[in-house]
Amino acid sequence: MKLTRREFLAIGASLALSACGGSGSDEATDLDEAEVAESDSDAAVEQVDAAVEEAIDFDGSGLEEKGDFDFYISSSGGTSEGGNIPVIAWSPDTYGDIVTVNVYGGDGTVCTIYVDGHERNKLNAGDCSVSVAYDQQDGTEGTHLVELVSASDNGATIYRKAQYEIVY
């Protein structure tokens, strides 16, 4: 079962909060409740981030681009055409599609779309545009990698990539 980042955070926060129960002492400390909660929350987020990083579905590092068709992503911040990296103004509380994957002139091969190594959607690489299903980690601040992949037992038969950047 795959968990979204939000579900990971909820589980991590629950574990962190349950782990910080009473110590059996009524002595006062220098930390107030808000500082303790923030500290526990930060630790939970770090644990979840590490788990999410480890649980990727695809790692295309070191692969060369393959596929004789036009491929680019488009967003509110522009397109990746010509190697451009669109910059998207985003809020962590925003929901909706971040990018659209555009393919023109392909043969219709079934491909999987990955964002930062996590499977997000599938498409037939012919003439189409497909929105990438939003996941909270796709909207974190920084640069993100979108990969279009069709693989066989002999490796990737199609591999195309583009990036977008999120700024808060």
Sequence and secondary structure as in RCSB ss.txt:
>XXXX:A:sequence
MKLTRREFLAIGASLALSACGGSGSDEATDLDEAEVAESDSDAAVEQVDAAVEEAIDFDGSGLEEKGDFDFYISS
SGGTSEGGNIPVIAWSPDTYGDIVTVNVYGGDGTVCTIYVDGHERNKLNAGDCSVSVAYDQQDGTEGTHLVELVS
ASDNGATIYRKAQYEIVY
>XXXX:A:secstr
    HHHHHHHHHHHHHHHT   S     S  HHHHHHHHHHHHHHHHHHHHHHT S   TT   B SSEEEEEE
TTEE GGG   EEE  TT  S  EEEEEES   EEEEEEETTEEEEEEEESSEEEE    GGGGSSEEEEEEEEE
EETTEEEEEEEEEEEEE 
